[in-house]
Amino acid sequence: MTVSAYILIQTEVGKASSVVEAVRNLPGVVQADDVTGPYDVILRAEAASIDELGKMVVSQVQLVDGITRTLTCPVVHL
């Protein structure tokens, strides 16, 4: 069973579009969109485990130029 999560991203001013283009190409990213509100980009990602998801966020997503903060929200099935 795969683990899915929404990753909420804050970017530097004016960087949301370039961040979306960069994260869309990362392995495990299912969807990425510019949004308004307290976050600038929201992406949906999938990984084999919660540990793999965490590694993806730290070693790939957070290294994208223009990202200042992320918040990972794993999807739960109640």
C-alpha positions as a Markdown table, in Angstrom:
| # | Residue | x | y | z |
|---|---|---|---|---|
| 1 | Met | 0.0 | 0.0 | 0.0 |
| 2 | Thr | 1.4 | 3.4 | -0.9 |
| 3 | Val | 1.4 | 6.4 | 1.3 |
| 4 | Ser | 0.0 | 9.7 | 0.0 |
| 5 | Ala | 0.5 | 13.2 | 1.3 |
| 6 | Tyr | -0.3 | 16.8 | 0.5 |
| 7 | Ile | 2.8 | 19.0 | 0.9 |
| 8 | Leu | 2.0 | 22.6 | 1.5 |
| 9 | Ile | 4.8 | 24.9 | 0.3 |
| 10 | Gln | 5.7 | 28.5 | 1.0 |
| 11 | Thr | 8.0 | 30.2 | -1.5 |
| 12 | Glu | 10.0 | 33.3 | -1.9 |
| 13 | Val | 8.0 | 36.2 | -3.5 |
| 14 | Gly | 7.4 | 35.6 | -7.2 |
| 15 | Lys | 8.8 | 32.0 | -7.2 |
| 16 | Ala | 5.6 | 30.0 | -7.0 |
| 17 | Ser | 5.4 | 29.3 | -10.8 |
| 18 | Ser | 9.0 | 28.2 | -11.1 |
| 19 | Val | 8.6 | 26.0 | -7.9 |
| 20 | Val | 5.6 | 24.3 | -9.4 |
| 21 | Glu | 7.4 | 23.5 | -12.7 |
| 22 | Ala | 10.4 | 22.1 | -10.7 |
| 23 | Val | 8.4 | 19.9 | -8.3 |
| 24 | Arg | 6.2 | 18.5 | -11.0 |
| 25 | Asn | 9.2 | 16.7 | -12.4 |
| 26 | Leu | 10.2 | 15.0 | -9.2 |
| 27 | Pro | 9.6 | 11.3 | -8.8 |
| 28 | Gly | 6.6 | 10.6 | -6.6 |
| 29 | Val | 4.9 | 13.9 | -7.3 |
| 30 | Val | 1.4 | 13.2 | -8.6 |
| 31 | Gln | 0.1 | 16.8 | -8.9 |
| 32 | Ala | 1.4 | 20.3 | -8.1 |
| 33 | Asp | -0.6 | 23.5 | -8.3 |
| 34 | Asp | -0.2 | 27.2 | -7.5 |
| 35 | Val | -2.7 | 28.3 | -4.9 |
| 36 | Thr | -3.6 | 31.5 | -2.9 |
| 37 | Gly | -3.7 | 31.8 | 0.8 |
| 38 | Pro | -1.0 | 31.1 | 3.4 |
| 39 | Tyr | 0.7 | 28.6 | 1.1 |
| 40 | Asp | 1.9 | 29.3 | -2.5 |
| 41 | Val | 2.0 | 25.7 | -3.8 |
| 42 | Ile | 0.3 | 22.5 | -2.9 |
| 43 | Leu | 1.6 | 19.2 | -4.2 |
| 44 | Arg | 0.3 | 15.6 | -3.8 |
| 45 | Ala | 3.0 | 12.9 | -3.5 |
| 46 | Glu | 3.1 | 9.2 | -3.2 |
| 47 | Ala | 5.7 | 6.9 | -1.8 |
| 48 | Ala | 6.1 | 3.3 | -0.7 |
| 49 | Ser | 6.3 | 4.1 | 3.0 |
| 50 | Ile | 6.1 | 7.1 | 5.4 |
| 51 | Asp | 9.9 | 6.9 | 5.7 |
| 52 | Glu | 10.3 | 7.1 | 1.9 |
| 53 | Leu | 7.9 | 10.0 | 1.8 |
| 54 | Gly | 10.0 | 11.8 | 4.4 |
| 55 | Lys | 13.2 | 11.2 | 2.5 |
| 56 | Met | 11.6 | 12.5 | -0.7 |
| 57 | Val | 10.6 | 15.7 | 1.1 |
| 58 | Val | 13.9 | 16.3 | 2.7 |
| 59 | Ser | 16.2 | 15.2 | -0.1 |
| 60 | Gln | 14.3 | 16.5 | -3.1 |
| 61 | Val | 11.4 | 18.9 | -2.4 |
| 62 | Gln | 13.1 | 21.1 | 0.2 |
| 63 | Leu | 16.1 | 21.5 | -2.1 |
| 64 | Val | 14.1 | 23.2 | -4.9 |
| 65 | Asp | 15.2 | 26.8 | -5.4 |
| 66 | Gly | 12.7 | 29.3 | -4.0 |
| 67 | Ile | 11.1 | 27.1 | -1.3 |
| 68 | Thr | 11.2 | 28.6 | 2.1 |
| 69 | Arg | 9.0 | 26.2 | 4.1 |
| 70 | Thr | 7.1 | 22.9 | 3.7 |
| 71 | Leu | 4.3 | 21.3 | 5.7 |
| 72 | Thr | 3.7 | 17.6 | 5.0 |
| 73 | Cys | 0.1 | 16.3 | 5.6 |
| 74 | Pro | -0.1 | 12.5 | 5.2 |
| 75 | Val | -3.4 | 11.2 | 3.9 |
| 76 | Val | -5.2 | 8.9 | 6.4 |
| 77 | His | -7.9 | 6.3 | 5.7 |
| 78 | Leu | -10.4 | 6.3 | 8.6 |
